[in-house]
Amino acid sequence: MKYLLALILAVSVNVKGVPFTPMTYERLPELNIPREAHRLEMCNGEFTVFGGHTTGFVSTSTAEYFRHGKWHTIKTLYPHDAGFALKLRSGEVILGGGYEKTFGVGQTWGVEVYEPATHSFSHRPILDQKRTHATALEMPDGRILVAGNWYAPDAMETFSGGAVFSTVKPLSYARSVPYVLLTGEDNVYVIGDMDNYGEVLPGGWVDQLQGEPFQEPLLQEWILGNGHLPCPPDHYATGEFSYLIPVSNAEGQHALLQVDHGRFSLLETASPLPEEGPWGSLTWEPGLTVEPESQTAWMQGFDADNRLYLMRVAYNEIPAVIEVFYSESLERMPHKAAALALPGGDYLMVGGFGEDSYDAQGTVMLFHTQPQKNRFAWWWLLLAVGVMGCIGLYAMLRHRKKADEESAPEKTYPVLQERIVSLMEQEQLFRKPDLRIADIAIRLHTNTTYISACINSQMGISFPRFVTQYRIRYAQEQMKLFPDKKLSSIIDEAGFASENSFFRSFKAETGCTPAEWKQQQAK
């Protein structure tokens, strides 16, 4: 039975209205220098990576381009580790800022331009202020606008081709890796939920080049996933003055924010963005990349078994149609890899890290989500013949499983709730960073459907929020008992995957930041 289900899943399966389809991939030659916090562009028909840091969190003043089946390394003027890279309408790439030192310390002024035809770099005037974790945008009149910083002040500054970059407008809030969106011929929005010190920003504020800052209601409900060093605006632009940006809410639900000529809305989709796949919970990486030829947007994610998932959103259809493609389990999952969506359903992932930012990767993988011509055709034919004989049996098993699940009487929920709470409070399972609903089900010898239904019915919340509330309460207790304890240690002990996740969740649950909460407790 195990192999039968594996065979069926290897073809295609539908999970809550979303089709999950297998994809193939090939490993291209590895980068000459492993990289993380780098940038990837298609330049003059060549995949080209810029800057970043290599193994040991050591900055590298290099770039590489892919030609004739191999990577060629060239020197840059500056390292641009976590700096910005923007492909201009001319085909050149402007690079700027980045960490000043190894280990992600400090900021830099340096700006240079890459000329793909000659594989050469030339100086440009330095930034008006040192920056890293910044985003750049090319405006219709040719000006380059830059915003964003990390552990340093922030403001909008522009370059018009003259002798200097010039600060043009302060921001209501300094931001790290903001989304910078062109909303008209002469106006720009700067948005983002993380400030220049990693704290969650309140209120959904939007800064603009022309006009006063304002609060957007959707940004108060939905959180921008901008902790990943977002790609340049052209990577998530769906048209002139229109963009798609991944967002999530306090319940852990995902959606796509649509910004069109300065107006905010959620993209209507034929089915919700999936939170689970055939093998359990999915984790979606922040960021998105658009393939304009097919009018599709792509997000990448993974599961507990190191399968890579690519979510394809056909935004030209109303409502937008979602399809997910998945790989086999990968020996080593590259996190925060630079990515490009390519014509024909191909998706390129380059570099990233393994265990942490000190473990930079040189892996290059090209995923194929569409059948390749004359490739494996005979295998698919034979597989289809075998699968047809299994469909009836599979459908019968699914029907029986569903009937069993629906027969569980709700009167057992109070008892199940008591067992769930006991397990969480006595063993503190919430402190496990990758805790899944399946882990609870296994411990209580039941299934995920009962656990989810019980929590929703008895507590009125989702499983992710149920766990988050336990983690927040634990963190509050630790802050009370040990006021001098490092917050980063408390965050790790509570089970949060990142500090950004903790600050966002704390604000959503309590209405204030941890610092504000501690002040309230001291009164």
VEXKEBA-789684 format. One line per 10 residues: number of its first residue (from 1); their letters; for each residue x, y, z of C-alpha. Coordinates in pm, 1 decimal. Layout:
BEGIN
NUM	A	X:Y:Z ~ ... $
***
This chain:
BEGIN
1	MKYLLALILA	0.0:0.0:0.0 ~ 283.1:237.4:86.6 ~ 434.3:197.8:-258.9 ~ 94.5:225.1:-427.7 ~ 24.3:564.3:-269.2 ~ 377.8:679.1:-346.1 ~ 321.9:585.6:-710.7 ~ -1.5:783.3:-728.0 ~ 148.4:1087.0:-554.9 ~ 439.1:1075.0:-798.4 $
11	VSVNVKGVPF	192.9:1164.7:-1075.0 ~ -36.1:1429.7:-928.4 ~ -265.2:1487.4:-632.3 ~ -519.7:1750.6:-536.4 ~ -500.6:1901.6:-185.6 ~ -791.9:2129.1:-87.9 ~ -853.3:2234.9:-445.1 ~ -488.2:2290.9:-538.6 ~ -315.3:2046.1:-776.6 ~ 29.4:1923.9:-669.9 $
21	TPMTYERLPE	234.7:1802.2:-966.0 ~ 584.1:1648.6:-968.6 ~ 868.7:1833.2:-1139.8 ~ 1215.6:1736.8:-1251.6 ~ 1538.5:1925.2:-1202.1 ~ 1898.8:1921.4:-1311.0 ~ 2205.9:2037.3:-1127.5 ~ 2409.2:2286.7:-1324.5 ~ 2780.0:2339.0:-1251.1 ~ 2829.6:2489.0:-905.8 $
31	LNIPREAHRL	2936.7:2847.8:-851.0 ~ 3309.2:2900.9:-822.8 ~ 3244.7:3079.7:-491.5 ~ 2959.9:2967.9:-258.0 ~ 2731.9:3268.2:-190.9 ~ 2452.8:3397.2:30.6 ~ 2293.9:3748.0:38.5 ~ 2395.5:3781.5:-328.1 ~ 2192.7:3899.8:-629.2 ~ 2095.2:3716.8:-949.4 $
41	EMCNGEFTVF	2003.2:3869.1:-1286.7 ~ 1979.9:3760.3:-1650.0 ~ 2229.0:3986.7:-1829.6 ~ 2275.3:3971.1:-2205.8 ~ 2145.1:3612.5:-2205.2 ~ 2377.4:3502.7:-1922.4 ~ 2288.2:3411.8:-1565.1 ~ 2491.9:3653.7:-1353.8 ~ 2539.5:3667.1:-974.5 ~ 2677.0:3961.8:-781.2 $
51	GGHTTGFVST	2844.8:3995.0:-440.9 ~ 2719.8:3839.4:-119.9 ~ 2930.0:3652.5:132.0 ~ 3089.2:3310.8:113.5 ~ 3158.0:3033.0:364.4 ~ 3228.3:3167.8:712.6 ~ 3028.3:3488.1:645.6 ~ 3325.9:3639.7:460.7 ~ 3231.9:3910.2:206.6 ~ 3340.2:3853.2:-154.0 $
61	STAEYFRHGK	3418.1:4132.4:-404.4 ~ 3331.4:3917.3:-704.8 ~ 3062.1:3837.9:-956.7 ~ 3014.0:3531.8:-1181.2 ~ 2846.2:3480.7:-1518.3 ~ 2741.3:3150.2:-1678.6 ~ 2861.9:3089.5:-2033.4 ~ 2938.8:2775.1:-2234.1 ~ 2840.3:2547.9:-1944.9 ~ 3064.5:2699.5:-1677.4 $
71	WHTIKTLYPH	3081.2:2991.7:-1433.8 ~ 3336.8:3265.8:-1493.3 ~ 3451.9:3480.1:-1199.0 ~ 3520.9:3853.3:-1232.1 ~ 3624.2:4113.3:-974.3 ~ 3384.6:4381.7:-854.6 ~ 3495.1:4713.8:-708.5 ~ 3309.5:4652.0:-379.3 ~ 3168.6:4340.1:-208.5 ~ 2796.3:4439.9:-197.1 $
81	DAGFALKLRS	2721.1:4178.4:68.8 ~ 2344.6:4231.5:122.2 ~ 2363.4:4536.8:-102.5 ~ 2119.6:4628.9:-378.9 ~ 2136.4:4529.8:-745.6 ~ 1903.9:4676.9:-1007.0 ~ 1889.2:4588.5:-1375.6 ~ 1840.1:4909.9:-1571.3 ~ 1644.0:4957.3:-1892.3 ~ 1979.4:4991.5:-2070.1 $
91	GEVILGGGYE	2064.0:4631.9:-1975.3 ~ 2334.1:4743.6:-1730.8 ~ 2313.4:4657.6:-1359.8 ~ 2371.4:4916.8:-1087.8 ~ 2507.5:4782.0:-756.7 ~ 2536.9:4967.9:-429.0 ~ 2589.3:4946.0:-54.9 ~ 2632.5:4632.2:151.4 ~ 2806.3:4530.8:472.8 ~ 3133.4:4709.4:543.9 $
101	KTFGVGQTWG	3303.1:4412.4:709.8 ~ 3290.6:4036.1:741.3 ~ 3015.2:3889.0:966.4 ~ 2759.5:4141.8:843.0 ~ 2900.1:4446.8:1022.5 ~ 2855.4:4809.9:915.4 ~ 2741.3:4972.9:591.8 ~ 2913.6:5109.5:277.7 ~ 2878.1:5396.5:28.8 ~ 3017.6:5229.0:-283.6 $
111	VEVYEPATHS	2820.0:5223.8:-611.5 ~ 2922.4:5070.1:-944.2 ~ 2767.9:4967.0:-1276.3 ~ 2811.1:4633.7:-1455.8 ~ 2835.4:4629.4:-1836.6 ~ 2734.1:4276.9:-1955.8 ~ 2885.2:4306.4:-2303.9 ~ 3235.8:4358.5:-2166.1 ~ 3192.5:4190.3:-1824.5 ~ 3337.4:4503.1:-1664.3 $
121	FSHRPILDQK	3255.6:4735.5:-1375.0 ~ 3285.7:5113.5:-1352.6 ~ 3257.4:5361.1:-1063.6 ~ 2955.5:5576.7:-992.9 ~ 2918.0:5851.9:-728.6 ~ 2889.9:5718.1:-377.2 ~ 2561.8:5707.7:-184.4 ~ 2464.0:6009.1:22.5 ~ 2465.4:5784.5:330.5 ~ 2611.3:5441.8:401.2 $
131	RTHATALEMP	2358.9:5162.6:347.0 ~ 2298.6:4791.5:354.2 ~ 1967.9:4599.8:322.8 ~ 1853.8:4869.9:77.7 ~ 1630.5:4852.8:-232.2 ~ 1671.5:5054.5:-554.3 ~ 1423.5:5155.1:-825.6 ~ 1464.0:5312.1:-1171.6 ~ 1205.6:5583.5:-1235.6 ~ 1060.3:5669.9:-1579.6 $
141	DGRILVAGNW	1281.6:5980.3:-1605.0 ~ 1595.4:5772.2:-1541.9 ~ 1649.6:5870.9:-1178.1 ~ 1763.0:5595.0:-942.8 ~ 1580.7:5603.7:-607.8 ~ 1721.9:5416.5:-306.6 ~ 1564.2:5349.7:35.6 ~ 1626.8:5111.8:325.4 ~ 1908.2:5050.7:573.3 ~ 2024.1:4827.5:859.7 $
151	YAPDAMETFS	2149.5:4957.2:1195.7 ~ 2182.4:5307.7:1047.5 ~ 1954.0:5601.2:949.4 ~ 1728.1:5579.5:646.1 ~ 1577.2:5823.7:393.8 ~ 1493.3:5835.2:23.8 ~ 1783.6:5941.5:-196.3 ~ 1815.4:5970.4:-573.4 ~ 2079.4:5976.5:-844.8 ~ 2015.1:6164.5:-1169.9 $
161	GGAVFSTVKP	2337.0:6088.9:-1353.7 ~ 2526.9:6382.1:-1205.8 ~ 2808.7:6397.7:-956.8 ~ 2628.6:6283.6:-641.8 ~ 2343.4:6090.5:-485.6 ~ 2118.7:6331.4:-293.0 ~ 1880.7:6273.3:-2.7 ~ 1539.3:6396.2:-117.8 ~ 1294.7:6305.5:158.5 ~ 1297.0:6164.4:512.0 $
171	LSYARSVPYV	1085.0:5859.8:596.0 ~ 823.3:5831.0:869.1 ~ 991.4:5502.3:966.6 ~ 1333.7:5369.9:875.9 ~ 1303.8:5026.4:715.2 ~ 1518.8:4727.2:636.2 ~ 1485.9:4573.0:287.7 ~ 1170.4:4770.7:199.9 ~ 949.6:4719.7:-101.8 ~ 995.6:5025.3:-325.7 $
181	LLTGEDNVYV	707.9:5056.0:-573.3 ~ 656.4:5292.3:-863.8 ~ 289.4:5400.0:-847.2 ~ 288.7:5668.3:-1118.7 ~ 520.3:5865.7:-1343.0 ~ 660.8:6062.1:-1049.4 ~ 552.2:5885.9:-730.7 ~ 697.7:5599.2:-528.1 ~ 567.8:5402.0:-228.9 ~ 807.5:5266.8:34.0 $
191	IGDMDNYGEV	652.1:4993.1:249.1 ~ 775.9:4721.6:483.7 ~ 709.2:4577.5:827.3 ~ 1062.8:4563.1:968.4 ~ 1257.6:4867.5:1081.9 ~ 1631.5:4919.6:1053.7 ~ 1691.5:4737.4:1385.2 ~ 1473.0:4432.9:1317.2 ~ 1170.5:4553.8:1516.2 ~ 820.3:4513.2:1374.2 $
201	LPGGWVDQLQ	677.0:4844.3:1255.6 ~ 328.9:4945.1:1371.7 ~ 26.7:5067.0:1185.9 ~ 76.8:4978.7:818.4 ~ 238.9:5310.8:730.0 ~ 315.7:5392.4:366.3 ~ 576.5:5654.9:274.7 ~ 557.9:5819.4:-64.4 ~ 788.1:6039.3:-269.0 ~ 507.7:6281.6:-350.6 $
211	GEPFQEPLLQ	268.5:6343.6:-62.2 ~ 241.3:6269.9:306.2 ~ 271.9:5924.3:469.6 ~ -57.1:5741.7:522.6 ~ -188.2:5425.5:688.9 ~ -316.4:5144.2:468.8 ~ -581.3:4923.9:642.4 ~ -476.7:4609.2:453.7 ~ -121.3:4648.2:583.3 ~ -254.0:4656.1:937.6 $
221	EWILGNGHLP	-412.9:4314.1:886.2 ~ -160.4:4151.8:651.9 ~ 212.7:4131.9:715.2 ~ 469.6:4187.5:440.8 ~ 731.3:3912.6:424.7 ~ 1028.2:4145.0:379.9 ~ 1286.5:3981.2:603.3 ~ 1450.2:3805.0:309.3 ~ 1631.5:4084.0:124.7 ~ 1361.3:4131.2:-143.7 $
231	CPPDHYATGE	1461.0:4126.8:-507.9 ~ 1453.8:4447.9:-715.5 ~ 1103.4:4578.6:-795.9 ~ 1110.8:4441.1:-1151.8 ~ 1116.8:4087.5:-1004.8 ~ 766.4:4133.2:-859.3 ~ 622.9:4384.4:-1110.2 ~ 322.9:4247.1:-1303.9 ~ 286.4:4552.5:-1526.6 ~ 337.8:4926.6:-1537.4 $
241	FSYLIPVSNA	280.8:5057.1:-1183.9 ~ 146.0:4720.3:-1060.4 ~ 301.8:4461.4:-827.1 ~ 234.9:4138.0:-638.0 ~ 379.4:4088.8:-287.9 ~ 340.7:3782.8:-57.4 ~ 170.3:3857.8:275.2 ~ 50.5:3658.9:576.5 ~ -169.8:3727.5:876.8 ~ -154.7:3643.8:1245.9 $
251	EGQHALLQVD	-340.0:3318.1:1176.6 ~ -61.0:3197.4:951.9 ~ -267.6:3229.0:633.8 ~ -93.3:3341.6:315.5 ~ -217.4:3568.4:36.9 ~ -86.0:3797.1:-235.5 ~ -109.0:4173.0:-196.5 ~ -180.9:4358.2:-520.3 ~ -60.4:4718.8:-552.7 ~ -192.9:4870.5:-875.3 $
261	HGRFSLLETA	-133.8:5241.7:-948.1 ~ -110.1:5300.3:-573.5 ~ -427.4:5108.4:-479.6 ~ -404.2:4814.3:-239.5 ~ -610.3:4494.2:-263.3 ~ -573.8:4119.3:-218.8 ~ -541.2:3917.0:-536.5 ~ -849.4:3702.6:-588.5 ~ -745.4:3338.7:-625.5 ~ -947.5:3033.9:-728.4 $
271	SPLPEEGPWG	-832.3:2858.6:-410.3 ~ -648.5:2972.4:-95.6 ~ -270.2:2967.4:-102.4 ~ -191.4:2621.0:36.0 ~ -53.9:2573.9:386.2 ~ -33.2:2195.3:354.1 ~ 78.8:1958.1:82.2 ~ 51.3:1582.1:28.7 ~ 306.6:1516.9:305.0 ~ 210.3:1779.9:563.4 $
281	SLTWEPGLTV	278.8:2144.8:644.0 ~ 451.8:2374.6:395.7 ~ 687.4:2663.4:470.5 ~ 694.5:2936.2:205.9 ~ 1008.0:3146.2:169.8 ~ 950.9:3524.2:168.2 ~ 976.3:3685.6:-171.5 ~ 829.2:3623.9:-515.2 ~ 949.5:3639.1:-874.7 ~ 738.6:3715.8:-1182.0 $
291	EPESQTAWMQ	774.1:3566.9:-1529.4 ~ 613.7:3834.8:-1752.0 ~ 595.4:3629.4:-2072.8 ~ 350.8:3377.6:-1920.5 ~ 208.2:3630.5:-1669.7 ~ 280.3:3402.6:-1377.2 ~ 422.0:3466.9:-1031.6 ~ 630.3:3206.3:-848.0 ~ 701.1:3137.8:-479.6 ~ 928.8:2868.2:-338.0 $
301	GFDADNRLYL	884.9:2663.3:-21.8 ~ 974.2:2334.7:141.9 ~ 843.5:2069.2:380.7 ~ 990.4:1871.0:670.6 ~ 1130.4:1609.8:430.2 ~ 1330.2:1864.6:225.0 ~ 1105.3:1856.1:-80.3 ~ 1114.1:2181.8:-273.4 ~ 778.4:2330.7:-375.5 ~ 717.9:2593.0:-643.8 $
311	MRVAYNEIPA	380.3:2767.8:-632.8 ~ 271.4:2903.9:-970.1 ~ 6.3:3179.7:-969.2 ~ -146.0:3263.4:-1308.2 ~ -237.9:3623.0:-1225.1 ~ -372.0:3696.5:-1574.4 ~ -674.7:3476.6:-1501.9 ~ -972.1:3589.3:-1289.2 ~ -967.5:3448.6:-1031.4 ~ -596.5:3367.7:-1041.8 $
321	VIEVFYSESL	-526.6:2994.8:-1075.4 ~ -281.3:2825.0:-837.1 ~ -74.6:2515.0:-908.5 ~ 207.7:2371.3:-699.1 ~ 500.6:2165.8:-827.3 ~ 718.8:1953.2:-601.4 ~ 1055.1:1781.3:-621.1 ~ 1183.5:1463.8:-464.4 ~ 1343.8:1501.7:-121.8 ~ 1668.8:1694.3:-165.4 $
331	ERMPHKAAAL	1982.8:1588.7:16.9 ~ 2049.4:1950.3:117.0 ~ 1789.6:2224.8:92.5 ~ 1935.0:2564.6:-9.7 ~ 1754.8:2835.4:189.4 ~ 1723.2:3194.7:67.8 ~ 1867.9:3106.9:-270.7 ~ 1856.0:3376.7:-538.1 ~ 1594.1:3280.0:-797.1 ~ 1466.7:3362.2:-1145.5 $
341	ALPGGDYLMV	1145.6:3242.8:-1311.5 ~ 1226.8:3163.5:-1674.6 ~ 1008.3:3124.1:-1987.0 ~ 865.5:2779.7:-2048.8 ~ 803.5:2695.9:-1684.0 ~ 1168.7:2668.7:-1577.7 ~ 1291.5:2805.1:-1244.0 ~ 1654.5:2872.3:-1154.5 ~ 1787.6:2868.3:-796.2 ~ 2143.6:2978.2:-724.6 $
351	GGFGEDSYDA	2340.6:2972.2:-397.2 ~ 2180.5:3031.7:-56.4 ~ 2275.2:2871.5:272.4 ~ 2244.8:2531.2:439.4 ~ 2251.4:2542.3:819.0 ~ 2299.6:2919.1:868.0 ~ 2457.3:3229.1:709.4 ~ 2806.4:3087.9:773.3 ~ 2722.0:2788.5:553.1 ~ 2701.9:2952.2:209.0 $
361	QGTVMLFHTQ	2618.1:2720.4:-81.9 ~ 2737.6:2707.9:-442.0 ~ 2448.3:2488.6:-558.1 ~ 2280.1:2575.4:-889.4 ~ 1957.2:2394.3:-978.2 ~ 1728.4:2435.7:-1278.4 ~ 1375.2:2304.9:-1215.8 ~ 1144.2:2199.2:-1499.0 ~ 774.8:2228.2:-1415.8 ~ 657.2:2144.0:-1768.4 $
371	PQKNRFAWWW	728.3:1818.8:-1956.9 ~ 1041.5:1846.0:-2166.5 ~ 1002.4:1756.0:-2533.1 ~ 1091.6:1396.2:-2617.1 ~ 1197.9:1342.3:-2256.1 ~ 1067.7:1053.1:-2049.1 ~ 763.5:1020.7:-2281.3 ~ 774.4:641.8:-2277.1 ~ 811.2:637.5:-1897.3 ~ 505.1:855.0:-1848.8 $
381	LLLAVGVMGC	304.4:630.7:-2083.7 ~ 391.6:317.8:-1888.6 ~ 329.2:492.9:-1559.9 ~ -12.4:612.0:-1676.5 ~ -114.7:255.4:-1764.2 ~ -15.5:135.4:-1416.6 ~ -181.4:423.7:-1239.0 ~ -515.3:378.2:-1414.4 ~ -543.0:38.2:-1251.6 ~ -482.0:193.3:-908.1 $
391	IGLYAMLRHR	-719.0:488.6:-925.4 ~ -1023.8:290.6:-820.9 ~ -851.4:143.3:-517.0 ~ -710.1:481.4:-417.5 ~ -1051.1:648.3:-445.6 ~ -1205.5:377.3:-228.5 ~ -939.4:423.9:39.5 ~ -982.3:802.1:35.8 ~ -1359.8:765.8:66.2 ~ -1327.7:527.0:361.2 $
401	KKADEESAPE	-1073.9:755.0:535.1 ~ -1299.0:1057.7:488.7 ~ -1600.6:867.4:621.2 ~ -1404.7:759.1:927.3 ~ -1288.2:1114.1:992.9 ~ -1637.7:1259.8:959.1 ~ -1782.4:1001.9:1196.4 ~ -1586.3:1133.4:1496.7 ~ -1846.6:1266.6:1741.7 ~ -1791.7:1624.2:1851.4 $
411	KTYPVLQERI	-1877.0:1524.7:2206.7 ~ -1523.9:1380.3:2236.1 ~ -1366.6:1722.1:2168.6 ~ -1356.6:1838.5:2536.3 ~ -1162.8:1525.4:2631.3 ~ -928.8:1566.0:2335.6 ~ -880.2:1932.9:2420.0 ~ -777.6:1838.9:2773.9 ~ -523.3:1592.0:2638.2 ~ -381.5:1848.7:2392.7 $
421	VSLMEQEQLF	-347.7:2116.7:2660.6 ~ -193.5:1869.4:2903.3 ~ 61.8:1764.9:2644.4 ~ 152.5:2125.2:2561.0 ~ 178.2:2244.3:2921.2 ~ 346.8:1942.8:3080.4 ~ 596.4:1870.4:2803.9 ~ 607.4:2221.9:2652.3 ~ 601.6:2090.4:2295.8 ~ 543.4:2444.5:2172.7 $
431	RKPDLRIADI	913.5:2508.5:2235.0 ~ 997.3:2282.3:1942.5 ~ 1062.4:2529.5:1653.0 ~ 933.7:2298.0:1379.0 ~ 632.1:2166.9:1572.9 ~ 360.9:2039.6:1338.2 ~ 4.2:1937.7:1398.4 ~ 109.9:1587.8:1291.1 ~ 346.7:1572.0:1591.9 ~ 52.7:1624.4:1829.2 $
441	AIRLHTNTTY	-158.8:1370.1:1643.9 ~ 114.7:1105.9:1669.4 ~ 162.6:1161.9:2041.3 ~ -212.6:1131.6:2107.9 ~ -264.1:837.8:1867.3 ~ -519.6:1023.6:1657.6 ~ -510.0:1218.3:1329.1 ~ -449.7:1578.7:1224.8 ~ -811.8:1629.8:1121.4 ~ -938.8:1564.6:1477.1 $
451	ISACINSQMG	-668.5:1784.1:1631.1 ~ -740.4:2075.2:1397.1 ~ -1119.3:2043.8:1433.4 ~ -1092.9:2022.8:1812.7 ~ -878.2:2335.7:1843.6 ~ -1100.7:2528.6:1605.1 ~ -1421.0:2411.3:1775.1 ~ -1316.8:2439.2:2139.5 ~ -1081.1:2738.0:2128.3 ~ -1194.2:2924.2:1819.0 $
461	ISFPRFVTQY	-842.3:2957.5:1675.4 ~ -615.9:2779.6:1428.6 ~ -340.0:2540.2:1529.1 ~ -57.4:2785.8:1436.0 ~ -211.5:3057.4:1652.3 ~ -272.5:2807.1:1936.1 ~ 99.9:2728.4:1940.6 ~ 198.0:3094.5:1898.8 ~ -6.2:3194.4:2204.6 ~ 178.2:2938.3:2418.4 $
471	RIRYAQEQMK	511.8:3070.5:2290.4 ~ 415.6:3432.2:2363.5 ~ 302.3:3344.1:2718.2 ~ 628.3:3156.4:2778.2 ~ 830.1:3456.1:2655.3 ~ 631.1:3692.7:2879.4 ~ 690.7:3469.2:3179.4 ~ 1063.9:3457.5:3109.7 ~ 1083.1:3836.2:3068.1 ~ 909.9:3876.6:3405.4 $
481	LFPDKKLSSI	1120.9:3623.0:3593.1 ~ 1453.4:3708.1:3430.3 ~ 1447.7:4077.3:3328.5 ~ 1821.4:4077.5:3248.0 ~ 1805.5:3772.2:3023.9 ~ 1884.6:3832.2:2657.3 ~ 1569.0:3855.2:2448.6 ~ 1731.5:3654.5:2170.2 ~ 1777.8:3361.4:2411.7 ~ 1414.6:3381.3:2522.7 $
491	IDEAGFASEN	1300.7:3383.6:2158.9 ~ 1499.6:3066.2:2084.0 ~ 1378.0:2890.8:2400.4 ~ 1014.8:2978.4:2325.0 ~ 1033.0:2798.2:1990.8 ~ 1016.5:3088.3:1744.7 ~ 1191.3:3025.6:1414.9 ~ 1327.2:3380.9:1398.5 ~ 1332.6:3710.1:1583.2 ~ 1125.0:3867.8:1306.5 $
501	SFFRSFKAET	856.1:3602.9:1357.6 ~ 858.3:3665.2:1733.2 ~ 824.7:4044.8:1709.4 ~ 547.9:4015.2:1448.6 ~ 353.5:3758.6:1653.7 ~ 402.9:3946.0:1983.1 ~ 266.8:4265.6:1832.0 ~ -29.5:4081.9:1678.9 ~ -121.9:3907.7:2007.4 ~ -58.5:4186.1:2259.3 $
511	GCTPAEWKQQ	-94.7:4504.0:2057.6 ~ 247.5:4628.4:2166.3 ~ 616.8:4552.3:2123.1 ~ 809.1:4348.1:2383.8 ~ 978.8:4667.5:2506.5 ~ 643.3:4841.5:2549.6 ~ 500.7:4537.9:2727.3 ~ 792.0:4531.1:2973.2 ~ 737.4:4899.6:3047.3 ~ 370.3:4832.9:3119.4 $
521	QAK	461.4:4551.1:3360.1 ~ 702.3:4778.3:3547.8 ~ 430.5:5033.4:3630.9 $
***
